[in-house]
Amino acid sequence: MSDGTFRAATLVKQASAQDKRHAVIHTSWKLELIERQKKFMQLVCERGLPALQDDQQYLKAIFAKELDDLDVANEQYRQFTAHSRKRVTPFANSSDTEHSPDEFMADDDSHSSSGSHSDGGLDDLIYGVNE
């Protein structure tokens, strides 16, 4: 048998083995799916639909609270980065924080001319929506 023919036969055997491996994996996941469905159906039958709906409402409330917390954290981060862009001198090799001297002067002018100038402290950040 030539080397080329032997390589081709080896590739056929490899593909056949991979096909069988995938079939075994697929079948094992089918069995896992059936087992999980069975456990779910037992849970529904044992606890009843009203109890599961209560659990769902509870989890939705937790999810909504976590979304609110995320919104607050994102807003704090947005404000902090906006403030830091105005006040912090960029690092020497940082392309994403480079500002021209004109930008710094414009920022200083806008703060000094506004009637509601704050001290620039951390108290200017939003800490909570429902406080």
C-alpha positions as CSV (number, residue, x, y, z in Angstrom):
1,M,0.0,0.0,0.0
2,S,1.4,3.4,-0.9
3,D,1.9,6.1,1.7
4,G,-0.8,8.3,0.1
5,T,-3.3,5.4,0.2
6,F,-2.3,4.6,3.8
7,R,-2.8,8.3,4.9
8,A,-6.2,8.3,3.2
9,A,-7.3,5.1,4.9
10,T,-6.1,6.5,8.3
11,L,-8.2,9.7,7.7
12,V,-11.2,7.6,6.9
13,K,-10.7,5.6,10.1
14,Q,-10.2,8.8,12.1
15,A,-13.4,10.3,10.7
16,S,-15.3,7.1,11.5
17,A,-14.0,7.1,15.1
18,Q,-15.0,10.7,15.5
19,D,-18.4,10.0,14.1
20,K,-18.9,7.3,16.6
21,R,-17.6,9.5,19.5
22,H,-20.1,12.2,18.5
23,A,-22.9,9.6,18.4
24,V,-22.0,8.4,21.9
25,I,-21.8,12.0,23.2
26,H,-25.1,12.8,21.5
27,T,-26.8,9.8,23.0
28,S,-25.4,10.5,26.5
29,W,-26.8,14.1,26.3
30,K,-30.2,12.7,25.2
31,L,-30.2,10.5,28.3
32,E,-29.2,13.5,30.4
33,L,-32.0,15.5,28.9
34,I,-34.5,12.8,29.7
35,E,-33.2,12.5,33.2
36,R,-33.4,16.3,33.8
37,Q,-36.9,16.5,32.3
38,K,-38.0,13.7,34.6
39,K,-36.6,15.5,37.7
40,F,-38.3,18.7,36.5
41,M,-41.7,17.0,36.1
42,Q,-41.4,15.4,39.5
43,L,-40.6,18.8,41.0
44,V,-43.7,20.4,39.3
45,C,-45.9,17.5,40.5
46,E,-44.6,17.6,44.1
47,R,-44.5,21.3,44.6
48,G,-47.4,22.3,42.4
49,L,-47.6,25.1,39.9
50,P,-48.6,27.9,42.4
51,A,-45.4,27.3,44.4
52,L,-43.3,27.4,41.3
53,Q,-45.0,30.6,40.2
54,D,-44.2,32.1,43.6
55,D,-40.5,31.1,43.1
56,Q,-40.6,32.7,39.7
57,Q,-41.9,36.0,41.0
58,Y,-39.3,36.0,43.8
59,L,-36.5,35.4,41.3
60,K,-37.9,38.2,39.0
61,A,-37.8,40.6,41.9
62,I,-34.2,39.7,42.8
63,F,-33.3,40.1,39.1
64,A,-35.0,43.6,39.0
65,K,-33.1,44.7,42.1
66,E,-29.8,43.4,40.7
67,L,-30.5,45.3,37.4
68,D,-31.1,48.5,39.5
69,D,-27.8,47.9,41.3
70,L,-26.0,47.5,38.0
71,D,-27.5,50.7,36.7
72,V,-26.3,52.6,39.7
73,A,-22.8,51.1,39.4
74,N,-22.6,51.9,35.7
75,E,-23.7,55.5,36.3
76,Q,-21.1,55.9,39.1
77,Y,-18.5,54.5,36.8
78,R,-19.6,56.8,33.9
79,Q,-19.4,59.8,36.2
80,F,-16.1,58.8,37.7
81,T,-14.5,58.3,34.2
82,A,-16.0,61.6,32.9
83,H,-14.6,63.4,36.0
84,S,-11.2,61.7,35.7
85,R,-10.9,62.6,32.0
86,K,-11.2,66.2,33.1
87,R,-8.9,66.1,36.1
88,V,-6.3,63.4,35.7
89,T,-3.2,63.9,33.6
90,P,-3.0,61.0,31.1
91,F,-0.2,58.4,31.2
92,A,2.6,59.0,28.8
93,N,1.8,56.0,26.5
94,S,-1.9,55.8,26.9
95,S,-3.6,56.5,23.6
96,D,-7.2,56.2,25.0
97,T,-6.7,59.0,27.5
98,E,-4.8,61.5,25.4
99,H,-6.2,65.0,25.6
100,S,-5.0,68.2,24.0
101,P,-4.1,71.1,26.2
102,D,-7.1,73.0,24.7
103,E,-9.4,70.3,26.1
104,F,-8.0,70.8,29.6
105,M,-8.4,74.6,29.3
106,A,-12.0,74.2,28.0
107,D,-12.8,72.0,30.9
108,D,-11.4,74.5,33.4
109,D,-13.3,77.3,31.8
110,S,-16.6,75.5,31.9
111,H,-16.2,74.7,35.6
112,S,-15.3,78.2,36.6
113,S,-18.1,79.9,34.7
114,S,-20.9,77.6,35.8
115,G,-23.1,78.8,38.7
116,S,-23.3,75.4,40.3
117,H,-19.6,74.6,40.7
118,S,-19.0,71.8,43.1
119,D,-15.9,71.0,45.1
120,G,-15.3,68.1,42.7
121,G,-15.5,65.7,45.6
122,L,-16.9,62.2,45.5
123,D,-20.1,63.4,47.0
124,D,-21.1,64.5,43.5
125,L,-21.5,60.9,42.4
126,I,-24.8,59.1,42.5
127,Y,-24.7,56.4,45.2
128,G,-28.2,55.0,45.2
129,V,-31.5,55.5,43.4
130,N,-33.8,54.6,46.3
131,E,-32.0,56.3,49.2
